[in-house]
């Protein structure tokens, strides 16, 4: 039952991480 929650958390974490990395790339 924790698998679904973990998937959502990982998706949210990766989305946040990718946004953090994409912002400097777009600025440069």
PDB file of N, CA, C and O in Angstrom:
ATOM      1  N   UNK A   1       0.820  -1.203   0.000  1.00  0.00           N
ATOM      2  CA  UNK A   1       0.000   0.000   0.000  1.00  0.00           C
ATOM      3  C   UNK A   1       0.865   1.270   0.000  1.00  0.00           C
ATOM      4  O   UNK A   1       0.390   2.351  -0.349  1.00  0.00           O
ATOM      5  N   UNK A   2       2.115   1.131   0.387  1.00  0.00           N
ATOM      6  CA  UNK A   2       3.022   2.280   0.364  1.00  0.00           C
ATOM      7  C   UNK A   2       3.630   2.499  -1.013  1.00  0.00           C
ATOM      8  O   UNK A   2       4.222   3.547  -1.271  1.00  0.00           O
ATOM      9  N   UNK A   3       3.485   1.503  -1.911  1.00  0.00           N
ATOM     10  CA  UNK A   3       4.073   1.626  -3.240  1.00  0.00           C
ATOM     11  C   UNK A   3       3.506   2.816  -4.004  1.00  0.00           C
ATOM     12  O   UNK A   3       4.257   3.583  -4.606  1.00  0.00           O
ATOM     13  N   UNK A   4       2.176   2.975  -3.980  1.00  0.00           N
ATOM     14  CA  UNK A   4       1.546   4.078  -4.718  1.00  0.00           C
ATOM     15  C   UNK A   4       1.994   5.420  -4.138  1.00  0.00           C
ATOM     16  O   UNK A   4       2.311   6.349  -4.881  1.00  0.00           O
ATOM     17  N   UNK A   5       2.018   5.514  -2.819  1.00  0.00           N
ATOM     18  CA  UNK A   5       2.429   6.769  -2.158  1.00  0.00           C
ATOM     19  C   UNK A   5       3.883   7.095  -2.489  1.00  0.00           C
ATOM     20  O   UNK A   5       4.231   8.256  -2.707  1.00  0.00           O
ATOM     21  N   UNK A   6       4.735   6.059  -2.527  1.00  0.00           N
ATOM     22  CA  UNK A   6       6.144   6.256  -2.852  1.00  0.00           C
ATOM     23  C   UNK A   6       6.292   6.735  -4.297  1.00  0.00           C
ATOM     24  O   UNK A   6       7.117   7.603  -4.583  1.00  0.00           O
ATOM     25  N   UNK A   7       5.496   6.170  -5.207  1.00  0.00           N
ATOM     26  CA  UNK A   7       5.558   6.584  -6.613  1.00  0.00           C
ATOM     27  C   UNK A   7       5.177   8.057  -6.763  1.00  0.00           C
ATOM     28  O   UNK A   7       5.819   8.801  -7.505  1.00  0.00           O
ATOM     29  N   UNK A   8       4.131   8.467  -6.052  1.00  0.00           N
ATOM     30  CA  UNK A   8       3.692   9.862  -6.125  1.00  0.00           C
ATOM     31  C   UNK A   8       4.764  10.780  -5.552  1.00  0.00           C
ATOM     32  O   UNK A   8       5.032  11.850  -6.098  1.00  0.00           O
ATOM     33  N   UNK A   9       5.373  10.357  -4.450  1.00  0.00           N
ATOM     34  CA  UNK A   9       6.411  11.166  -3.814  1.00  0.00           C
ATOM     35  C   UNK A   9       7.629  11.302  -4.722  1.00  0.00           C
ATOM     36  O   UNK A   9       8.197  12.386  -4.856  1.00  0.00           O
ATOM     37  N   UNK A  10       8.029  10.183  -5.347  1.00  0.00           N
ATOM     38  CA  UNK A  10       9.180  10.197  -6.264  1.00  0.00           C
ATOM     39  C   UNK A  10       8.876  11.076  -7.474  1.00  0.00           C
ATOM     40  O   UNK A  10       9.735  11.834  -7.926  1.00  0.00           O
ATOM     41  N   UNK A  11       7.654  10.974  -7.996  1.00  0.00           N
ATOM     42  CA  UNK A  11       7.266  11.800  -9.153  1.00  0.00           C
ATOM     43  C   UNK A  11       7.312  13.277  -8.780  1.00  0.00           C
ATOM     44  O   UNK A  11       7.808  14.099  -9.549  1.00  0.00           O
ATOM     45  N   UNK A  12       6.797  13.612  -7.602  1.00  0.00           N
ATOM     46  CA  UNK A  12       6.796  15.003  -7.151  1.00  0.00           C
ATOM     47  C   UNK A  12       8.222  15.486  -6.938  1.00  0.00           C
ATOM     48  O   UNK A  12       8.548  16.617  -7.299  1.00  0.00           O
ATOM     49  N   UNK A  13       9.082  14.646  -6.355  1.00  0.00           N
ATOM     50  CA  UNK A  13      10.465  15.010  -6.090  1.00  0.00           C
ATOM     51  C   UNK A  13      11.244  15.219  -7.388  1.00  0.00           C
ATOM     52  O   UNK A  13      12.003  16.180  -7.516  1.00  0.00           O
ATOM     53  N   UNK A  14      11.051  14.316  -8.348  1.00  0.00           N
ATOM     54  CA  UNK A  14      11.737  14.443  -9.636  1.00  0.00           C
ATOM     55  C   UNK A  14      11.245  15.676 -10.388  1.00  0.00           C
ATOM     56  O   UNK A  14      12.042  16.365 -11.026  1.00  0.00           O
ATOM     57  N   UNK A  15       9.954  15.963 -10.323  1.00  0.00           N
ATOM     58  CA  UNK A  15       9.395  17.134 -11.001  1.00  0.00           C
ATOM     59  C   UNK A  15       9.992  18.408 -10.402  1.00  0.00           C
ATOM     60  O   UNK A  15      10.362  19.326 -11.134  1.00  0.00           O
ATOM     61  N   UNK A  16      10.084  18.463  -9.095  1.00  0.00           N
ATOM     62  CA  UNK A  16      10.656  19.627  -8.416  1.00  0.00           C
ATOM     63  C   UNK A  16      12.140  19.753  -8.747  1.00  0.00           C
ATOM     64  O   UNK A  16      12.644  20.849  -8.991  1.00  0.00           O
ATOM     65  N   UNK A  17      12.835  18.606  -8.752  1.00  0.00           N
ATOM     66  CA  UNK A  17      14.269  18.605  -9.042  1.00  0.00           C
ATOM     67  C   UNK A  17      14.527  19.053 -10.480  1.00  0.00           C
ATOM     68  O   UNK A  17      15.442  19.836 -10.737  1.00  0.00           O
ATOM     69  N   UNK A  18      13.709  18.549 -11.426  1.00  0.00           N
ATOM     70  CA  UNK A  18      13.881  18.916 -12.827  1.00  0.00           C
ATOM     71  C   UNK A  18      13.599  20.399 -13.030  1.00  0.00           C
ATOM     72  O   UNK A  18      14.276  21.053 -13.824  1.00  0.00           O
ATOM     73  N   UNK A  19      12.605  20.939 -12.320  1.00  0.00           N
ATOM     74  CA  UNK A  19      12.289  22.363 -12.451  1.00  0.00           C
ATOM     75  C   UNK A  19      13.449  23.199 -11.916  1.00  0.00           C
ATOM     76  O   UNK A  19      13.770  24.248 -12.474  1.00  0.00           O
ATOM     77  N   UNK A  20      14.073  22.738 -10.841  1.00  0.00           N
ATOM     78  CA  UNK A  20      15.211  23.457 -10.259  1.00  0.00           C
ATOM     79  C   UNK A  20      16.376  23.464 -11.249  1.00  0.00           C
ATOM     80  O   UNK A  20      17.089  24.462 -11.354  1.00  0.00           O
ATOM     81  N   UNK A  21      16.578  22.364 -11.974  1.00  0.00           N
ATOM     82  CA  UNK A  21      17.670  22.290 -12.940  1.00  0.00           C
ATOM     83  C   UNK A  21      17.337  22.996 -14.253  1.00  0.00           C
ATOM     84  O   UNK A  21      18.233  23.514 -14.920  1.00  0.00           O
ATOM     85  N   UNK A  22      16.057  23.020 -14.631  1.00  0.00           N
ATOM     86  CA  UNK A  22      15.668  23.636 -15.898  1.00  0.00           C
ATOM     87  C   UNK A  22      15.709  25.153 -15.839  1.00  0.00           C
ATOM     88  O   UNK A  22      16.001  25.800 -16.845  1.00  0.00           O
ATOM     89  N   UNK A  23      15.423  25.732 -14.685  1.00  0.00           N
ATOM     90  CA  UNK A  23      15.418  27.204 -14.566  1.00  0.00           C
ATOM     91  C   UNK A  23      16.787  27.802 -14.882  1.00  0.00           C
ATOM     92  O   UNK A  23      16.856  28.731 -15.686  1.00  0.00           O
ATOM     93  N   UNK A  24      17.890  27.313 -14.284  1.00  0.00           N
ATOM     94  CA  UNK A  24      19.210  27.866 -14.635  1.00  0.00           C
ATOM     95  C   UNK A  24      19.567  27.623 -16.102  1.00  0.00           C
ATOM     96  O   UNK A  24      20.212  28.463 -16.730  1.00  0.00           O
ATOM     97  N   UNK A  25      19.150  26.474 -16.650  1.00  0.00           N
ATOM     98  CA  UNK A  25      19.452  26.187 -18.059  1.00  0.00           C
ATOM     99  C   UNK A  25      18.759  27.192 -18.964  1.00  0.00           C
ATOM    100  O   UNK A  25      19.341  27.646 -19.949  1.00  0.00           O
ATOM    101  N   UNK A  26      17.521  27.541 -18.639  1.00  0.00           N
ATOM    102  CA  UNK A  26      16.780  28.508 -19.451  1.00  0.00           C
ATOM    103  C   UNK A  26      17.370  29.912 -19.275  1.00  0.00           C
ATOM    104  O   UNK A  26      17.373  30.714 -20.209  1.00  0.00           O
ATOM    105  N   UNK A  27      17.867  30.196 -18.075  1.00  0.00           N
ATOM    106  CA  UNK A  27      18.453  31.525 -17.826  1.00  0.00           C
ATOM    107  C   UNK A  27      19.752  31.690 -18.613  1.00  0.00           C
ATOM    108  O   UNK A  27      20.019  32.755 -19.169  1.00  0.00           O
ATOM    109  N   UNK A  28      20.549  30.633 -18.653  1.00  0.00           N
ATOM    110  CA  UNK A  28      21.793  30.703 -19.426  1.00  0.00           C
ATOM    111  C   UNK A  28      21.478  30.565 -20.905  1.00  0.00           C
ATOM    112  O   UNK A  28      22.385  30.598 -21.735  1.00  0.00           O
TER     113      UNK A  28
END
